[in-house]
Amino acid sequence: MARMLKFTQTAQETPAKRLADERRQDWLEVYGDYARAKAEEQASRCSQCGIPFCQVHCPLQNNIPDWLMLTAEGRLEEAYEISSATNNMPEVCGRICPQDRLCEGNCVIEQAGHGTVTIGSIERFITDTAWEKGWIKPITVARERGQSVGIIGGGPGGLAAAEELRKRGYQVDVYDRYDRIGGLMIYGIPNFKLEKFVIEQRTKLLEEGGIRFHCNFEVGRDASLADLRARHDAVLIATGVYKARDLMAPGVGLGNIVAAMDYLTASNRKGLGDEVPTFEDGSLNADGKHVVVIGGGDTAMDCVRTAVRQGAKSVKCLYRRNRANMPGSMREVANAEEEGVEFVWQAAPEAFLGEGAVQAVRAHKMHLGIPDATGRQTPQVIDGSSFTLEADLVIKALGFDPEDVPGLFGAPELKVSRWGTVTVSFKTMMTSLDGVFAAGDIIRGASLVVWAIRDGRDAAEAMHTYLQAKAAAAQQHVAADVAAE
């Protein structure tokens, strides 16, 4: 048995990080992987505390201390079993979760000043080893059920729900409007954070387990929600949120002012080998341009770091609050700064200047006033503080709102909140329509992949309960008909 609590003897050590000058030139992931001995050593730093705040602050309630101890003991296959018991995509979460705000940020030894256990890197190591060793197998169904489920959306929430329902023997069909399964993980997140083979191998595994994928299938165009309800015993809406938030300012309609998701999708498609006319004609290509990205979340970080790799002349991030108030991961900010991104803190666009296409952004400085209802200080314009930034390409990374799901799906009776998110009972995950459930960003607003996975798992459990009751009721109905005869 491995001896734990080695944080007083062993310093924190992350996997090797590639030099900024090197990683600016390619799209490979920033961090290397642990050697087995190093992963075991770093896992042994865990204090195995009585109240594991790492687990408490994980949306999936991952049994982190358990799989850290197993890793320290060299029992990697068992560590993977524990890790995957609560997480359908540990290889994804190990790469893109903001661990500094979740598990690692709440690690007891981090709070004590010894440096957190490198939970995310160890999670990635465990799962990558499991793939390499062939420990990860397709779903094996003990008993097939006649009931079927339709899932709208092939992102993390939809895939998590699909896997959990398939394990229980349901017939599962996933419908996605894009030509690849994976949603934001394929088209929104750049390769240097999440290489596409990671998603493709997971999708292939689910397909081998009997889940059917229908790409280029748009609900509302190829079938209405009512059609899918008639086709399946239950339906899950897991579309995510893709409607880009906009801003109102003079000149916002000029050319070369683009939405973040359009920009990132073009870059990811190019990396996947697709023909991308808007990239080839320079519209969504930062090469040789002065780029200004507006926003401070993880999407903004993806944009600035993508622009660096595309060969931009300069990349600036304009954010109306300060570093401490940024919603994105601090590690991503640090990586961006190392790669040459300049952050313009406490500044917001006032107007966009140019003839036909944008040539500059006029911005003004912001003062952080009293906290708002969320506890964050409210930005206020400082009079007379205007300044100008040169810009050939402006990328708006202001967040995302839900699309008009009832309108798109031809289901005006589907209830939504005042923000446009689909309304559910969080006890049952069911919408206002019987047998129609929802999960992920479409019910909570733009959030993290790990929260989408959690919602997908919760929805699958609720759908199983619903389908069991439905099957029992059908059997009772048949029995009553037989008795009546």
C-alpha positions in Angstrom: 0.0 0.0 0.0 1.3 3.4 -1.0 2.0 6.0 1.7 0.0 9.1 1.2 0.2 12.6 2.7 3.6 13.2 1.0 2.9 16.8 0.3 5.4 17.9 3.0 8.2 15.9 1.4 7.3 16.1 -2.3 6.9 19.4 -4.1 4.1 19.9 -6.6 5.2 19.2 -10.1 3.0 19.5 -13.2 3.7 17.7 -16.5 6.2 19.3 -18.7 4.9 22.5 -20.3 6.0 23.3 -23.8 7.8 26.6 -24.3 5.6 29.4 -25.5 7.8 30.1 -28.7 7.4 26.4 -29.6 3.7 26.1 -29.0 2.9 29.3 -30.9 3.9 27.5 -34.0 1.5 24.5 -33.9 -1.8 23.3 -32.5 -0.6 20.6 -30.2 -1.6 20.4 -26.6 0.3 22.6 -24.2 1.1 20.1 -21.5 2.9 16.7 -21.9 1.9 13.7 -19.9 3.3 12.3 -16.7 5.6 9.3 -16.7 4.0 6.6 -14.6 6.4 7.0 -11.7 5.8 10.8 -11.6 2.0 10.4 -11.7 2.2 7.9 -8.7 4.5 10.4 -6.9 2.2 13.4 -7.4 -0.9 11.4 -6.5 0.8 10.4 -3.2 0.8 14.1 -2.2 -3.0 13.8 -1.5 -3.8 14.3 2.2 -6.8 12.0 2.1 -8.7 14.5 4.2 -11.9 13.7 6.1 -13.9 16.2 4.1 -12.6 16.0 0.5 -13.3 19.6 -0.7 -11.9 18.6 -4.1 -14.9 16.2 -4.5 -17.4 18.6 -2.9 -16.5 21.2 -5.5 -16.6 18.9 -8.4 -19.9 19.1 -10.3 -19.7 15.3 -10.9 -18.8 14.5 -7.3 -15.9 12.5 -8.6 -14.3 10.2 -6.0 -11.0 12.0 -6.4 -9.2 10.9 -3.2 -10.0 7.2 -4.0 -8.5 7.3 -7.5 -5.5 9.3 -6.3 -4.7 6.6 -3.7 -5.1 3.9 -6.3 -2.8 5.8 -8.7 -0.2 6.2 -6.0 -0.3 2.4 -5.4 0.1 1.8 -9.1 -3.4 0.3 -9.5 -4.2 2.3 -12.6 -6.9 0.1 -14.0 -8.8 0.3 -10.8 -8.2 4.0 -10.6 -9.8 4.4 -14.1 -12.8 2.3 -13.0 -13.4 4.6 -10.1 -12.8 7.8 -12.2 -15.1 6.6 -15.0 -17.8 5.5 -12.5 -18.9 9.1 -12.1 -17.6 10.7 -15.3 -18.4 9.7 -18.9 -15.5 11.7 -20.3 -12.6 11.9 -17.8 -10.1 12.3 -20.6 -12.0 15.5 -21.6 -12.4 16.9 -18.1 -8.8 16.2 -17.3 -7.8 18.5 -20.2 -10.4 21.4 -20.2 -12.0 21.6 -16.8 -11.0 24.8 -14.9 -9.4 22.8 -12.1 -8.0 26.0 -10.6 -11.6 27.1 -9.9 -13.0 23.7 -9.0 -11.2 20.6 -7.5 -7.6 21.9 -7.4 -8.6 25.4 -6.2 -10.3 23.8 -3.2 -7.7 21.2 -2.4 -6.9 21.3 1.4 -3.1 21.3 0.9 -3.5 24.1 -1.6 -5.3 26.2 1.0 -2.5 25.3 3.5 0.2 26.7 1.2 1.8 23.4 0.0 0.5 23.6 -3.6 -2.5 21.6 -4.8 -2.5 18.0 -5.9 -2.4 18.1 -9.7 -5.8 16.4 -10.0 -6.5 17.3 -13.6 -3.2 16.1 -15.0 -3.4 12.8 -13.0 -7.0 12.3 -14.3 -5.8 12.8 -17.8 -2.9 10.4 -17.3 -5.2 7.6 -15.8 -7.6 7.8 -18.8 -5.0 8.1 -21.5 -3.3 5.1 -20.0 -6.6 3.2 -20.0 -7.1 4.0 -23.7 -3.5 2.9 -24.5 -3.8 -0.4 -22.6 -7.2 -1.2 -24.1 -9.1 -1.1 -20.7 -11.9 1.0 -22.1 -14.4 -1.2 -23.9 -17.7 -0.6 -25.7 -20.9 -0.8 -23.8 -22.1 -4.3 -23.2 -25.9 -4.5 -22.7 -27.1 -7.4 -20.5 -30.7 -7.0 -21.5 -32.1 -5.1 -24.5 -35.2 -3.0 -23.8 -37.9 -2.3 -26.4 -38.2 1.3 -25.5 -36.3 3.9 -27.4 -34.9 7.4 -26.6 -34.2 10.3 -28.9 -31.5 12.7 -27.9 -31.3 16.1 -29.6 -27.7 17.3 -29.5 -24.4 15.4 -29.6 -22.4 17.5 -27.2 -21.2 16.4 -23.7 -24.6 16.5 -22.1 -26.3 14.5 -24.8 -23.4 11.9 -25.1 -23.3 11.4 -21.3 -27.1 10.8 -21.2 -26.8 8.5 -24.3 -24.2 6.3 -22.7 -26.0 6.0 -19.4 -29.3 5.1 -21.1 -27.6 2.6 -23.4 -26.0 0.9 -20.5 -29.5 0.2 -19.2 -30.5 -1.4 -22.5 -32.5 1.4 -24.1 -32.4 1.9 -27.9 -30.7 5.3 -28.2 -30.6 7.7 -31.2 -28.7 10.9 -31.1 -29.6 13.7 -33.6 -27.2 16.5 -34.3 -27.4 19.3 -36.8 -23.6 19.3 -37.5 -21.7 16.9 -39.6 -19.6 15.6 -36.7 -20.6 14.5 -33.2 -19.2 16.4 -30.3 -20.7 19.8 -30.4 -18.6 22.5 -28.7 -15.9 20.0 -28.1 -15.3 19.5 -31.8 -16.0 23.0 -33.2 -15.6 25.4 -30.3 -12.5 24.2 -28.4 -9.2 24.5 -30.2 -6.8 21.6 -30.6 -4.2 23.0 -28.2 -6.6 22.4 -25.4 -8.4 19.3 -26.7 -7.2 17.4 -29.7 -10.0 16.1 -31.8 -9.0 12.4 -31.7 -9.9 12.5 -28.0 -13.6 13.1 -28.9 -13.5 10.9 -32.0 -12.3 7.9 -30.1 -15.0 8.3 -27.5 -17.7 8.8 -30.1 -16.5 5.7 -32.0 -16.7 3.7 -28.7 -20.3 4.8 -28.1 -21.3 3.9 -31.7 -19.7 0.4 -31.2 -21.9 0.1 -28.1 -25.0 0.4 -30.1 -25.8 4.1 -30.0 -27.0 5.4 -33.4 -25.8 8.9 -34.5 -27.7 11.0 -37.1 -25.5 13.9 -38.3 -26.7 16.8 -40.4 -30.1 16.3 -38.8 -31.9 19.5 -37.8 -35.0 19.3 -35.6 -37.5 21.7 -37.1 -36.2 21.0 -40.6 -35.8 17.2 -40.9 -38.4 16.4 -38.2 -40.4 18.4 -35.7 -40.2 17.8 -31.9 -43.7 16.2 -32.2 -42.3 13.7 -34.8 -39.5 12.7 -32.5 -42.0 12.3 -29.6 -44.0 10.0 -31.8 -40.9 8.0 -32.8 -39.5 7.6 -29.3 -40.7 6.8 -25.8 -38.8 9.7 -24.4 -36.8 12.7 -25.8 -33.9 14.7 -24.4 -33.1 18.2 -25.5 -29.4 18.8 -25.1 -28.7 21.4 -27.7 -26.4 23.7 -25.8 -26.6 27.5 -26.4 -25.1 29.0 -29.5 -26.7 32.3 -30.0 -23.9 34.9 -29.7 -24.5 37.9 -27.5 -23.9 41.2 -29.3 -23.1 44.7 -28.3 -24.5 48.0 -29.3 -21.9 50.6 -30.4 -21.3 52.8 -33.4 -19.7 51.0 -36.2 -20.5 47.5 -35.0 -21.8 46.6 -38.4 -18.4 47.1 -40.1 -16.7 44.3 -41.9 -14.2 42.0 -40.1 -16.2 42.3 -36.8 -17.1 38.6 -36.2 -18.7 36.3 -33.6 -16.3 34.1 -31.6 -18.1 30.8 -32.5 -17.9 31.6 -36.2 -14.2 32.3 -35.9 -13.4 29.2 -33.8 -15.6 26.9 -36.0 -13.7 28.1 -39.1 -10.4 27.4 -37.5 -11.4 24.0 -36.2 -12.9 23.0 -39.5 -9.7 24.0 -41.2 -7.7 21.8 -38.8 -10.0 18.9 -39.5 -9.3 19.2 -43.2 -12.5 20.8 -44.4 -12.9 23.3 -47.1 -13.6 26.6 -45.3 -14.1 29.5 -47.8 -14.4 32.2 -45.1 -11.0 31.1 -43.8 -9.4 30.9 -47.3 -10.6 34.4 -48.2 -9.2 35.8 -45.0 -12.5 36.8 -43.4 -12.0 34.4 -40.5 -8.2 34.1 -40.5 -6.1 36.3 -38.3 -2.9 35.8 -40.3 -1.1 39.2 -40.6 -3.8 41.1 -38.8 -4.0 43.2 -35.7 -6.7 41.4 -33.6 -8.8 42.7 -30.8 -10.9 40.2 -28.8 -13.7 41.5 -26.6 -14.5 39.4 -23.6 -12.9 37.7 -20.6 -14.2 34.1 -20.5 -12.7 30.9 -21.7 -14.1 31.5 -25.2 -12.2 34.7 -25.4 -9.0 32.9 -24.3 -9.6 30.3 -27.1 -9.9 33.1 -29.6 -6.8 35.1 -28.6 -4.6 31.9 -28.5 -6.0 30.8 -31.9 -5.2 34.2 -33.4 -1.6 33.8 -32.1 -1.2 30.5 -33.8 -2.7 31.8 -37.1 0.1 34.4 -37.3 -1.6 37.6 -36.1 0.6 40.7 -36.0 -0.7 41.6 -32.6 -3.4 40.2 -30.3 -5.1 42.2 -27.6 -7.9 41.2 -25.2 -10.2 44.0 -24.2 -12.0 43.2 -20.9 -14.1 45.6 -18.8 -13.1 44.1 -15.4 -9.8 43.3 -13.9 -7.8 40.1 -13.8 -9.3 39.0 -10.4 -12.8 39.3 -11.9 -12.2 37.3 -15.0 -14.7 34.4 -15.4 -12.3 32.2 -17.3 -9.5 30.0 -16.0 -6.4 31.8 -14.7 -4.2 29.2 -16.2 -5.6 30.1 -19.6 -4.9 33.8 -19.0 -1.3 32.9 -18.0 -0.8 30.7 -21.1 -2.1 33.5 -23.3 0.2 36.0 -21.8 3.2 33.7 -22.3 2.2 33.3 -25.9 2.3 37.1 -26.5 -1.3 38.2 -25.9 -1.7 41.7 -24.4 -4.5 42.2 -21.9 -6.2 45.6 -21.8 -7.8 45.4 -18.4 -10.8 47.5 -17.3 -11.6 48.7 -20.8 -14.7 48.4 -23.0 -15.4 49.3 -26.6 -17.0 52.7 -27.3 -17.0 52.6 -31.1 -15.6 50.8 -34.1 -13.8 52.9 -36.7 -13.2 52.3 -40.3 -14.5 52.6 -43.9 -16.3 49.4 -44.9 -14.1 47.2 -42.7 -13.0 47.9 -39.2 -9.6 49.6 -38.8 -9.6 50.5 -35.1 -11.5 50.2 -31.8 -12.1 53.3 -29.7 -12.4 52.2 -26.1 -12.8 53.8 -22.7 -11.4 52.9 -19.3 -13.7 51.4 -16.7 -13.9 51.9 -13.0 -15.2 49.0 -10.8 -18.0 50.3 -8.6 -20.2 48.7 -6.0 -21.0 45.0 -6.2 -24.1 43.9 -8.2 -26.5 41.1 -7.2 -24.0 38.5 -8.1 -21.3 40.0 -5.8 -19.2 41.3 -8.7 -18.2 44.9 -8.9 -20.1 46.9 -11.6 -18.0 48.4 -14.3 -18.5 52.2 -14.8 -17.2 54.4 -17.6 -14.4 56.9 -16.6 -15.3 60.1 -18.4 -12.6 61.4 -20.8 -10.6 58.2 -20.8 -11.0 57.2 -24.5 -8.1 55.6 -26.4 -7.8 53.8 -29.7 -6.5 50.4 -30.6 -5.5 49.4 -34.1 -7.6 46.5 -35.4 -8.0 44.6 -38.7 -10.1 41.9 -37.0 -12.4 42.2 -34.0 -13.8 39.1 -32.4 -16.8 39.4 -30.1 -16.6 36.8 -27.3 -19.4 38.1 -25.1 -21.0 34.8 -24.2 -24.0 32.9 -25.6 -27.7 32.8 -25.2 -30.2 30.1 -26.1 -31.8 30.0 -29.5 -35.6 30.1 -29.8 -36.0 26.4 -29.2 -39.8 26.3 -29.3 -39.8 28.2 -32.6 -37.1 26.1 -34.1 -38.6 22.8 -33.0 -42.1 23.7 -34.0 -43.2 23.3 -30.4 -44.7 26.6 -29.2 -46.1 24.8 -26.1 -42.6 24.1 -24.8 -42.1 26.5 -21.9 -38.9 28.5 -21.6 -37.7 31.0 -19.0 -37.4 34.7 -19.5 -33.8 34.1 -20.5 -34.9 31.6 -23.2 -33.6 28.5 -21.4 -35.9 25.5 -21.5 -37.8 25.2 -18.2 -37.5 21.9 -16.4 -38.4 20.5 -13.0 -35.0 19.8 -11.5 -36.5 16.9 -9.6 -37.4 15.1 -12.8 -35.5 17.0 -15.5 -38.7 17.0 -17.5 -39.9 20.0 -19.5 -43.5 21.2 -19.7 -44.1 18.4 -22.3 -44.7 14.8 -21.0 -41.8 12.6 -21.9 -39.6 15.4 -23.0 -36.5 16.1 -20.9 -33.7 18.7 -21.1 -30.1 18.9 -19.8 -27.0 21.0 -20.1 -26.5 24.6 -21.2 -30.0 24.7 -22.6 -31.5 24.6 -19.1 -28.7 26.4 -17.1 -27.3 28.9 -19.6 -23.7 28.8 -21.0 -21.6 26.8 -18.6 -18.9 24.2 -18.3 -18.5 20.9 -20.1 -18.4 19.1 -16.7 -21.8 20.6 -15.7 -23.3 19.4 -19.0 -22.0 15.9 -18.3 -23.6 16.1 -14.8 -26.9 17.2 -16.2 -26.8 14.5 -18.8 -26.3 11.8 -16.2 -29.1 13.3 -14.0 -31.4 13.4 -17.0 -30.6 9.8 -17.9 -31.5 8.7 -14.4 -34.8 10.6 -14.5 -35.6 9.3 -17.9 -35.0 5.7 -16.8 -37.4 6.2 -13.9 -40.0 7.7 -16.3 -39.6 4.9 -18.8 -39.9 2.2 -16.2 -43.1 3.7 -14.9 -44.4 4.0 -18.5 -43.5 0.3 -19.2 -45.3 -0.8 -16.0 -48.4 1.2 -16.9 -48.4 -0.4 -20.3 -48.2 -3.8 -18.8 -51.0 -3.1 -16.4 -53.1 -1.8 -19.3 -52.6 -5.0 -21.3 -53.3 -7.1 -18.2 -56.6 -5.2 -17.7 -57.6 -5.8 -21.3 -56.9 -9.5 -21.0 -58.9 -9.7 -17.8 -61.8 -7.8 -19.5 -61.9 -10.4 -22.3 
